[in-house]
Amino acid sequence: MLLDDRKRKILQAVIDDYIETAEPVASKALVTRHDLQVRSATVRNEMANLEEMGYLEQPHTSSGRIPSDKGYREYVDRLMQPKPLSHGEEKELNSRLETSFHELTLLLQEASAALAEQTGYTAIALTPKLQKSYLTQLKMMMIEPGKVLVVVVLSAGIVKDRLIRIADYLTPEQLFQVSNAVELGLCGKSLDEITLVTVTAAGKEAKLPDSLVNQILYEAYVSIKQADNLELYIDGSHHFLDFPEFHDVKRAKSVFDTLAKNGMVAGYLHELSEEAENGSYMIRIGQEISLEGMDGCSFITTTYNTEDSLSGHIGVIGPKRMDYSKVVSRIDFIRTAVDRRLKNIEENNGGTGN
C-alpha cells in the first residue's frame, strides 16, 4: 500500500527528527518543529497508522515513535534529498585526494580517512579484484644476505611488497638477473595469465643454474599471486562510541568484533557490489545486512572504477539512525574524485595493458 502525501511528510519528519535527536518522536514535537499544517491529534492518528503499516515502532507504551527498518527503507528510496557539500568541503576533499599519490592503496587509505572525517561515521575502502590487472614491474632487492624485499607493481596502481628469505650465497647481481628476467618476460601479462610455469620460463632467461634460481622463481610467483588479495581499509571505527545506540557494551562489542574480521567484511562488500549499478550507491539497513552483530547498523556503499575495468568499493557504516542524505552526497563526491585520481595513476603507470 502506497503512502499518501501526508503520511510521507509525517514519516519524513519523524525520521529527520530521530536522526538528529536519537529520541523517540512525539506528535506534539512534530507539530512544533515542522510545518505540517494539521493538528496534533491528526498527526498522532497518522503516526498510529504508520505504526500499523510497519513504518514506525513504539519502543515504550508512553513514548513517541521511532522508524522501523521498513520506514528507513521508504525514506532512503523515496523521501530523502542528498545534502550538497559546501564550497569549503569540496575544496578540502579535492585538496586531500588530489595529492600526488602514486598507488591505489595510499589513495584508498586517504579516501576512507576523509570520508570518516566528513561524515562522522566509520568509513571503509576495498581494493579491486585484480585478476585482469597486469604486471608492470617486479623488483627484488637484497636487504641483507639471505633476506630479500619483493615489490610487485600492477597496472591498477597497486603496489605490494613481501619480505622473503633465500639462500644467503646468492649475490645481489644474480638476484637482479633473475628479477629482471621475470619482469621482462611477464610485463604486460594479466594476473590470471601468470602461472608458476610462465614465471619459471621467464626466469630461465637469466642463464643461471636451476639450483640458484628455483626458490627465487617460486617466491616471485607467490608474491605476484598474493598481490590479488583483497585489502580492506577501515577508518573511524571509534565513531560508533559517539552514538547512544552503541553505549551498551555488548552491542558495541558485537560491531567491533565483526569489523575486526576483515575477510568477512571484504567478502560481504564484494557481494554487494555485484548487485549495484556502476556509479550508483547501495544502502543496506538493519536486518538487510547479513553480517552477524550488524543488525543495528546501515551500510552505504558505492563502486569506483579503474581504467582497465576493475572495480573496488568505498562505503560508510553507522547506526540505522544515519544522516543518509549527508552521507550519500559525500560518498558520491569521493567516488568521483577517486575515479579521477585513478585515471591519473594509471596513465603514469603506462596506460593500458598489452
N, C-alpha and C positions, 0 to 999 in steps of 0.2 A: 504493500500500500504506500503510495507516494504521499509525501508530506505537503500540506498546503503552505502558502506563503507565511502565514502567521506562525505555524509550528516551526518552520525552518528558521524564522527570525528569532524565535524564543530559544530553540536549540542552539543556534549560533551564539546567542548572548550568554546562555548557561556555560557553554564550553569556553568562550573567551574569558568569562569571569573566573572560572575554575582554574584555567591555565595561569591566570595572574595571581590568584589568592591561595590556591590549594585547599580552600574551604568549601564545603557543600553550599550550594547557591539556593537562596530562598526567593520566593516570588516577589516579596516586597523589595528586596535588594535589586532585582531586575528592573522593576518599575522605576526605582530611584536612579539607577545608573544608566538606563537605556531609554531611548525614545520609542517605546513600544506602542504608545497611543491607545492603550487599553488599560482597564482597571486591574488592580492586584488580584481580585477574585478570578478574573478571566485568565490571567497568566497562571494562577495556581491550578485551574482546571486543565489548561493546556499542558502544563508540566505533568499532571497526573496522567493525561492521555499519552504523552510521550513515554512515560514510565511503563504504561500498559503495553505500548508498542515496542518496548525493548531498547529505546534510545537513551533513557535515563535510568539511574538507580537511586534508591534512597537508603543510605548506609544505616541510618537510625530512624526510628519512628518519628521523632520530633525535629529531625534535621531537614535541611534542604536537600537538593538532588545533586548528583554528580553524573558525568557522562558514562555510559557503558561502552564496551568495545564497538558495538553497533553504532552508537552515537558518534564516536570518534570517526568511524569509517564514513558515515554520512558527511561529516564535517570536512574531512580531507578530500573526499571525492567531489563534493558539490558546493560547499559553503565558504571555505577559506579563500582568501586572496593573498598571494605572496606579498610580503613587505619588501619594497625595494631598498637596496643599500643606499646609504648616504654617499655623497661625493667623497667624503673623508674615508669612509670604509672601503670604497672601491680603490681609492688611491693607495691606502695602506696594504690591501691584499695584492694589488698589482705589483707594488714595490717588493713585497716579500717573495712572490712567486716568479718575478722576472729576474731574480738574482741569477747569476751565471752558473747554474747547475749543469754539470756535465754528465750526470747519470740519473736515471729514473728513481732509484732508491732514495737519493737525497731529496729530490723533488717531492716524492710522496711523504717523506717524513715532515717536510716543511708544510705541505698542504694539510696534513692531519693536525699539525700543531696550530696552524692558522684557523682551521675550521673549529677546533675545540675552543680556541680563544674567542672567536667571533660569536659562537652560539652559546657558550657556557655549558655545553654537553660533552659527552665523550665522542671523539672522532676516530674513525678507522680508515685505513687505506690498504688495499690489497694489490700486490703485483700481478701482472697478467700471467696466464699460462703461456709458456714460451716455445712450444714445440716448433712453431713456424718461424720463430726468430732465428736469425742466422749468426754464425760466429764471425766477429770482426777481428778479434785479437786473442792470442793466448801467450801469456808471458810466464816464465818460470824463473824465479830469482833466488839465488842461494843466499840465505840469511847467515848461515854458518855451515861448516861441513856436516852433512847429513840432515840438514833442515832447509826446506825449500818452500817459498811462497808461490802458489799458483794463482794467477789472475786471469779470469775469463771475462771478456767484454763481448756483449751481444748487441745486435742492431737496435734493439728497443731502448738502448741506453742503460741496460742492466750491467752492472759490474759486480762480479762475485769473486771473492778470494778464499783460499783454503790453504792451510799450513799442512805440509806433509813431511814425512821422514823418508829418507832414501839411504842407500849405501854411502858411507862417508868417503869412499875413494873416488867418487865421481867428481870431476873438476867443473868449475863454472863454465869453462869453454865447451865442454861436452854437453852440459845441461842446455846451454844456449843452442847448440847444434840441433838437439832433439826438439826443443820447444819451437824453434824457428821452422824446422821441417814440418811439424804438425800444423803450425799456423798457416804456412804457405799451402799445404795440402788441403786444409779444411776451410779456409777463409771463404765465406760466401755460402757455405752449406748450412741448411737449417738443422736445428737440434734433432728433429726426428729422422734426419738422414745420417746422422753421425752415429756410428757403432764402434765397438771395440776393433772390429776388422778394419774399418776405414782409418781409425786412429793409428793402428799398428802399421798399415800400409804406408801412411804418410810419414810415420816416424822412421821407416826403413831408409828414407832418403838421406838421413843423417850419416849413413855409411859407418855406423859404429856396431860393435859386437852385440848380439842379442843379450848376452849376459849383463851388459851395461844398461841397455835401454828398455827391456821388457817391463820392469817395475815402473819406470818413469812413464811409459806409454799407458799403462793401466791407470796410474794416478791421474794422468791428463784426461783420460776418458771419464773417470769418475767425477772429476772436477767439472767437466763440460756438462755432464748429465745432471749433476746436482744444481747447476745454475737454473734449472727449470723448477726448482722447489718454490711453491707459493710462499711469499713472505707477507706477514700482516703487521702493520704499524698501528699502535693504539696510543692515543694521546688524550689526556684529560679524564682518566678514569676516576680521579678524586672528585670530579664534579657530582657524581652520584650522591656523595655525602652532603651536598648542599640542599638536597630536596627532602622534605619531610616524609615522603613515601618510603625513603630508604634509611630513616633514622633507626628503624628496627634492625638490630644486629643480624638476625638470621636472614632477613630479606636481603640486606646489603651483601652479606657473605655469599649468598647463592649467586648474585650477579657477578661479584668479583671472581668467584670460583670458575664460572663459565668463561669470563673474559680471559682468564689465565690459560684456557685451553685453546691456544692459537690455531691449531689444526682444525678443531671443530668449528670455530667461528669462521675461519677462512673457507672451509668447505661449504658452510651454510651460505656465505656471501656469494660464492661461485654458483651455487644452485639458484639463488635469487636472480642472478644476472641473466640466466638463460630464459627467464620469464619477461625480462624488461626489454623495452624497445630502445634502440640507440638514442642517446641524448635525452632520454626521459628519466624520471626518478620513480622509485618504487617505495611504497610505505607499507610496513607490516606492523600490526598493532596487537599487543597483548597475546591472546590465545592463538593468533595467526602465526606467532613465532615458534618454530619447532625446536628451540634450544631450551634445555632444562634451566629453570630458575629465571627465565626472562619474560614470564607472563605479565609482569608489571611494567614492561618496557615497550617502547616503539623503536623500530629501525627505519631510517630513511636512507636509501642508497641510490647511487647513480653510477653510470658506466663512463669511464674515459677511454679514449681510443688512441692507439699508436698508428703511425703511418703505414706499417706493414700488417694492418688488420688485426692486431692483437688488442684485447680489451682487459682492463682491470677495473677495480671498484673503489669508490670513495663513499663513506657513509657517516651517519651520526646515530648514536644510541642514547636514549634518555628515557625519562618516565613517560607513561602514556599521556600525562599532562604536559606534553611538549609544546613549545611555541612553533607549531608546524609551519605557519606562514613565514616566520623569520628564517627557519632552517632551510626550507625549500629554496628560497631566493639565494641564500648564501652558498648552499651546496651546488646550485646550478652555476653560480658565478665562478666558484673554484674549479668545477669541472671544465668549464670553458677555458680558464686560464691554464689548467694542466694540459689540456689538448693542445693549446697554442705553444706552450713551452716544450712539450714532447716533440712537436714538429721541428723545432729549432735543434733539439738534442740530436734527433735522428739525421738531420741534414749535416750537422757537424760530425756525425759518426759515419758519414759516407753514403747517405741516401738509401735506396732500396737494394735488396739482395740480388744475387745472380739468378 
